[in-house]
Amino acid sequence: MNDLEKGYIAGFLEGEGCFTRRKDHGIYYAEISAGQKDFEPLEKIASLLGGKIYQISTSNLYIWKLLKEKEIFNLIDEIYLLLSKRRRDQIDTMKKFHKSKIIQ
């Protein structure tokens, strides 16, 4: 990924992205996603990073998701310093709970 692509991705995810965790069978996993009504920006992101694009059937909304651990943490390593403190805090929280079990 060149510097221009890093900047594009960081800017897009800064505005539209979500750095979070998802729960699967009682364990938290990292997830990066972004939603748009326009398919084209998500298609560009997917071509650069991988992941999948889903269409929400009840609306005109597309969601891109990156779920593979290696891809997520490689991306974070590349763009972390380009993101705002708010986004870096979200990433730090996501990392903290990644693969932790849910205690009930």
Summary of the structure (lengths in Angstrom):
residues: 104
radius of gyration: 13.8
end to end distance: 41.4
largest distance: 44.7
contacts: 280
relative contact order: 0.22
helix: 50%
strand: 29%
